Amino acid sequence: MATASLTRRSVVLLSSYPFPAPPRFPLQTLTLTLNPFFSHLKSPRSKRTPILSLSISSSASVFAANNGVTNGAPTESKPSTELHLYNTMTKQKELFRARVPGKVGMYVCGVTPYDLSHIGHARVYVTFDVLYRYLQYLGYDICYVRNFTDIDDKIIKRANELRENPLSLSSRFCDEFLSDMAYLQCLPPSFEPRVTDHINQIINMIKQILLNGYAYVIEGDVYFLVEKISAYGRLSGRKLEDNAPGERVEVDERKKNPADFALWKSAKEGEPSWDSPWGKGRPGWHIECSAMSATYLGHSFDIHGGGDDLKFPHHENEIAQSCAACSKSNISYWIHNGFVKVKGDKMSKSKGNFITIREVIEDHHPLALRFFLLGTHYKSPVTYEDAQIYIASERLFYIYQTLHDCEENLGRQDRSIPEDSLPGDVLDCIRNLRRDFEKSMSDDLHTPVVLAALSEPLKIINDLLHTRKGKKRELRFESLYALEKEVRSVLSVLGLMPPSYHEALQILREKALKRASLTEEQVIQKIEERTSARENKEYERSDEIRKELADAGIALMDGPDGTAWRPAVPPGVLQQLQAAAETSN
């Protein structure tokens, strides 16, 4: 029996970008022994040590071992509120019930790393990061697995174009992807398995599928017998006869049915390959997720997610091969997010109409992209427009400036008091925000409603900070403390809470200056020029300077302490957005 060692990979950051990584999980090394089917893991005797040595078990998965089963009895834990999620399999919204009370197993299909990730990828992983965070908020203990398809036809093709080793290329873009996820404040999953680290598990699953009579071997290739699965198509709603040869399924005259898909591909000259009972080769696309999800979560778990484009053929084929390997295989909830569109078309690398995450965050704070994505319900398609990121940036600046001003006024003093002691309107505002947040998030993650619900508490904070009436309010500081704390809690679950308000504001300003092709010294010079013009009653010149800066995305704000500037949406950008909306209608 062979032995393998898996190390949880840490988040890799690009040192050139001033945005900190999210909290890292403790480093854990998992030692497993491969049995004839899968390797399965027992829970460690102690959870205190950072290094876990796990022994063989013939019936327990990583998830079951570490998340809720002790001597066969589930650990009781009750979430604080009910959650409803749209289940693609049943085509309806359902009450979420974890298989093990208080524990959730979630698998999300990861990227095929052969290039920088685009906004469509960002939407997938921001969506499931929010679900991950909200499940934690509700009190669940989650084992979240997100894979890397680090060997694939697309990787080999790109590597040949760049004259680079395919595995070196995919490793490089795995690291780039992890950097993008850190910029977007997506928490690291519990595990991030790679195909090339799980060849033995994949081979063992294929052997089991063959043994059960659901696959066949032709000259070193192994194909899945689709026609043996009577329920094939139940997830996507497609019928077997609807599958045209060559449409996302390889054309091969040797196959018994054109819809049969590859579990194992025989080696081609110059391609990476591994030994197997059928000769040297590599895994097909779909088998990897069935094998790795079973390794870490077992054959049956709670949530399987991905983009809409994975419903067919990937997830459909996953269901078929997982059930062929183990008749008790079952996923409780299939969740899919909508596409990101560009000019009415789905954004994709194959169409060449994609915009990378890196391109967007070159000119905008990464959380502006996250804010934009959360502004549309995850199941609905969203059209990317540059103007929308400008609007998200401006909104973020308002939020962080309000909370920063609040923080500055409060200092380091603890102003907490019993909630019932707060002024009535403040207490109502806090309770309304909490109610709207939990109600909307528990209704299939309605993040746009939550973002809108932040408006009232932010308005009250600004009133308490800046208006004469607000400054004279009783329990002013206690109200500010309570409001900021509640808004902070909501932002944290949405993944929009920055490491510091000051730092986030600074980055937002720097990005605005870059977009405007101005330095801060130039903006200050313009402000001084305008101040001089106003003092000399040259109001036309004063208005010209204000308009000139506004057109560049710099808004001026006059106050008792002088004139300050902030990022704003240039009028021209808003006009482009309006024109695009009129065209689409």
MIBATI-168127 format. One record per residue (C-alpha): residue in three letters; x, y, z. Coordinates in steps of 0.25 Angstrom, whole numbers, plus 5000, padded with zeros to 4 digits. Example, Ala and Ser with C-alpha at 12.3 -4.5 7.8 and 13.67 -1.06 7.14 Angstrom:
residues 2
ALA504949825031/SER505549965029/
***
This chain:
residues 585
MET500050005000/ALA500550144996/THR500750265005/ALA500450405001/SER500650535008/LEU499750665006/THR500150805011/ARG499050915012/ARG499651025003/SER499651165008/VAL499251285001/VAL500251344992/LEU500251494991/LEU500951584980/SER501851674989/SER501651794980/TYR500251814983/PRO499951874997/PHE498751795000/PRO498851695012/ALA498551545011/PRO497351495019/PRO497551415031/ARG498251285028/PHE497951145034/PRO498951075042/LEU499850985034/GLN499450845034/THR500050725028/LEU499150605025/THR499850465024/LEU498950365018/THR499050215013/LEU498350184999/ASN497450065000/PRO496949994987/PHE495850094985/PHE496050224993/SER496950275004/HIS496050315016/LEU496450385028/LYS496250375043/SER496150495052/PRO497350525060/ARG497350495075/SER497650635079/LYS497250765071/ARG498250845079/THR499550815071/PRO499750885058/ILE500250765051/LEU499250655049/SER499650505047/LEU498450435041/SER498350285041/ILE497550195031/SER496050175032/SER495250095022/SER493950165024/ALA494250305029/SER494550425020/VAL495350555024/PHE494050625026/ALA493350525035/ALA494650495043/ASN494850645046/ASN493550705046/GLY492450635055/VAL492550485056/THR493150435069/ASN492950285071/GLY491750285061/ALA490950395068/PRO490850535062/THR491150655070/GLU489950735073/SER489950885069/LYS488850975064/PRO489051095055/SER488451225060/THR487451245048/GLU486951165036/LEU487551175023/HIS486851155009/LEU487751124997/TYR487351104982/ASN487650954979/THR487950934964/MET487550794965/THR486150814970/LYS485950944963/GLN485451014975/LYS485851084988/GLU485950995000/LEU486251005014/PHE487650965017/ARG487850845026/ALA489250795029/ARG489450645028/VAL490250655041/PRO489550755050/GLY490450875052/LYS491450825041/VAL491550855026/GLY492350795015/MET492450885003/TYR493250854990/VAL493450964979/CYS494050934966/GLY495351014964/VAL496051074952/THR496851014941/PRO498151104943/TYR498651134930/ASP498551284930/LEU498151394939/SER496751384945/HIS495651474940/ILE494451544946/GLY493551424943/HIS494451344952/ALA494451454963/ARG492851444963/VAL492951294966/TYR493851294977/VAL493351424983/THR491951364983/PHE492451234990/ASP493351315000/VAL492051395004/LEU491351265006/TYR492551205014/ARG492551335023/TYR491051335025/LEU491051185029/GLN492151225039/TYR491251335044/LEU490151245046/GLY490951155055/TYR491351045045/ASP492650975045/ILE493050965030/CYS494050875023/TYR494150955010/VAL494950884998/ARG495250964985/ASN496150884975/PHE497150924964/THR497150854951/ASP498650864949/ILE498750764937/ASP497750784925/ASP497750794910/LYS497650954911/ILE498850954920/ILE499650864911/LYS499250944899/ARG499651074906/ALA500951024911/ASN501350974897/GLU501051114892/LEU501951174902/ARG503051064901/GLU502851034916/ASN502650914924/PRO501150894926/LEU501250864941/SER502150984943/LEU501151064936/SER499951014944/SER500751034957/ARG501051174954/PHE499651214950/CYS499151144963/ASP499951244971/GLU499451354963/PHE498051314965/LEU498351304980/SER498851444980/ASP497551494973/MET496751424983/ALA497451494994/TYR497251624988/LEU495751604987/GLN495851555002/CYS495351414999/LEU495651335011/PRO496551215008/PRO495751085007/SER496050975017/PHE496650895006/GLU497150924992/PRO497550794986/ARG498150784972/VAL497950674962/THR499450634961/ASP499450614976/HIS498350514975/ILE498650424963/ASN498550294972/GLN497150334977/ILE496650364963/ILE497250224958/ASN496550154969/MET495250214966/ILE495350184951/LYS495650034955/GLN494450034964/ILE493550094953/LEU494149984943/LEU493849874953/ASN492449924955/GLY492249914940/TYR492050064936/ALA493350084928/TYR494150014917/VAL495550014912/ILE496050044898/GLU497550044895/GLY497950104908/ASP496750204909/VAL495650184919/TYR494250234915/PHE492950244924/LEU491750174919/VAL490750284919/GLU489550204915/LYS489650124927/ILE489150234936/SER487650244934/ALA487550384942/TYR488650444933/GLY488250594930/ARG487450614943/LEU488350734948/SER488450804935/GLY487050764929/ARG487750714916/LYS487350584910/LEU488450484905/GLU487950494890/ASP488150644891/ASN489650634893/ALA490250664879/PRO491650594876/GLY492750694878/GLU491950784887/ARG492850794899/VAL493050644898/GLU494250584890/VAL493950524876/ASP494450384876/GLU493950274866/ARG494450164876/LYS493450204886/LYS492150124888/ASN491350244890/PRO491750384885/ALA491350444899/ASP492250354906/PHE493350434913/ALA494850404916/LEU495150354930/TRP496650334926/LYS497450374914/SER498550294909/ALA499950374908/LYS500250454896/GLU501750484893/GLY502250604900/GLU501050614910/PRO501150584925/SER500650444929/TRP500550354940/ASP500650194941/SER499250124942/PRO498649984940/TRP498350034926/GLY499750084922/LYS500350224924/GLY499350344923/ARG498650444931/PRO497250474936/GLY496050524928/TRP495350654933/HIS494250604941/ILE494750494949/GLU495650584957/CYS494550654965/SER493850524968/ALA495150464974/MET495550584982/SER494250614987/ALA494050474992/THR495450474998/TYR495250605006/LEU493750595009/GLY493250455006/HIS492250404996/SER491150485001/PHE491250635006/ASP490450755007/ILE490850864996/HIS491450854982/GLY491650984975/GLY492151054963/GLY491751144951/ASP490551114942/ASP491451064931/LEU491850944939/LYS490450894940/PHE490750814927/PRO491550744924/HIS492450744937/HIS491450734948/GLU490550644941/ASN491750554938/GLU492150564953/ILE490850514957/ALA490850394948/GLN492250344951/SER492150374966/CYS490850284966/ALA491550184958/ALA492650174968/CYS491750174980/SER490250154979/LYS490050234992/SER490750354986/ASN489850474988/ILE490050624989/SER488950704996/TYR488950834990/TRP489550874976/ILE489751024975/HIS490151104963/ASN490451254960/GLY490051334948/PHE490951374937/VAL491751504936/LYS491451574923/VAL492151674914/LYS491251744903/GLY490251634905/ASP491151514903/LYS491651424914/MET493051454918/SER494051344915/LYS495451314911/SER495051234899/LYS494251354893/GLY495451454896/ASN494451554903/PHE495051534917/ILE495551644926/THR496551594937/ILE496451624952/ARG497751674951/GLU497351774940/VAL496251824949/ILE497051844962/GLU498151914954/ASP497252034954/HIS496252004965/HIS496251954980/PRO496051804979/LEU494851814989/ALA494151904979/LEU494151784969/ARG493551704981/PHE492551814984/PHE492151814969/LEU491951664969/LEU491151664982/GLY490151774976/THR489451664968/HIS488851534973/TYR489851424971/LYS488851344962/SER488551454952/PRO489451494941/VAL490251624943/THR490751714932/TYR492151774934/GLU492351914931/ASP493552004935/ALA492552104940/GLN491952004950/ILE493351994957/TYR493452144958/ILE492152144965/ALA492552034974/SER493852104977/GLU493152234981/ARG492152154990/LEU493252084997/PHE493952214999/TYR492752275006/ILE492552155015/TYR494052145019/GLN494152295021/THR492852295030/LEU493452185038/HIS494752245039/ASP494252375044/CYS493452295054/GLU494652225059/GLU495452355060/ASN494452415068/LEU494352295078/GLY495752275079/ARG496152145087/GLN495152165098/ASP494052055100/ARG492752115099/SER491951995099/ILE490651995108/PRO489451905108/GLU488751905095/ASP487351935102/SER488052065108/LEU488252125094/PRO487352235089/GLY486152185082/ASP486452225068/VAL487852165069/LEU487352035075/ASP486252025064/CYS487352055053/ILE488251945059/ARG487151845060/ASN486551875046/LEU487951855040/ARG488151725047/ARG486751675043/ASP486951715029/PHE488351655028/GLU487951515034/LYS486551515026/SER487251555013/MET488451465014/SER487651345019/ASP486751365007/ASP487751304997/LEU488851405000/HIS488151534995/THR489351624996/PRO488851744988/VAL487751764999/VAL488851755010/LEU489651865003/ALA488451955002/ALA488151935017/LEU489451995021/SER488952135016/GLU488152165028/PRO489252135039/LEU490252205031/LYS489352335030/ILE489152335045/ILE490652315048/ASN490852445039/ASP489852515046/LEU490452485059/LEU491752525054/HIS491552655046/THR490252725049/ARG489952815061/LYS488752745065/GLY489552605065/LYS490752665073/LYS489752695084/ARG489052565085/GLU489152485098/LEU489952365098/ARG490552405085/PHE491852335086/GLU491152205091/SER490252215079/LEU491352225069/TYR492052115076/ALA490852025074/LEU490552065060/GLU491952045055/LYS492051905062/GLU490751865055/VAL491251915041/ARG492551845043/SER491951715046/VAL491151725033/LEU492351765025/SER493151645031/VAL492151545026/LEU492151605012/GLY493651605012/LEU493651755010/MET494351795024/PRO495751845021/PRO496951825030/SER496851975033/TYR495952085029/HIS497052175027/GLU497852085018/ALA496652055010/LEU496352205008/GLN497852225004/ILE497752114993/LEU496452174988/ARG497052314987/GLU498352254980/LYS497452184970/ALA496652304967/LEU497852384965/LYS498452284955/ARG497152274947/ALA497152434946/SER498652434942/LEU498952534954/THR499752534966/GLU499252584980/GLU500152704979/GLN499552744966/VAL498152724972/ILE498552814984/GLN499152914974/LYS497752924967/ILE497052934980/GLU497953054984/GLU497753114971/ARG496253104972/THR496353164986/SER497153284981/ALA496053304970/ARG494953304980/GLU495653404989/ASN495853494977/LYS494353464973/GLU494753394960/TYR493553304961/GLU493553264947/ARG495053214948/SER494753144961/ASP493553064955/GLU494453034943/ILE495452964953/ARG494452894960/LYS493852834947/GLU495252804942/LEU495552714954/ALA494152654954/ASP494252614939/ALA495552544944/GLY494852474955/ILE495252564967/ALA494152634975/LEU494352754983/MET493752774997/ASP493752915003/GLY493652915018/PRO493953005030/ASP495352945031/GLY495652975016/THR495452895003/ALA495652745003/TRP495652644991/ARG495052504989/PRO494952404978/ALA493652414969/VAL493052364957/PRO493352444945/PRO492152504938/GLY492652444925/VAL492652304931/LEU491252314936/GLN490852364922/GLN491452234916/LEU490652154926/GLN489352214922/ALA489652204907/ALA489952054909/ALA488652034917/GLU487852104906/THR488552014896/SER488151884903/ASN486751924905/
***
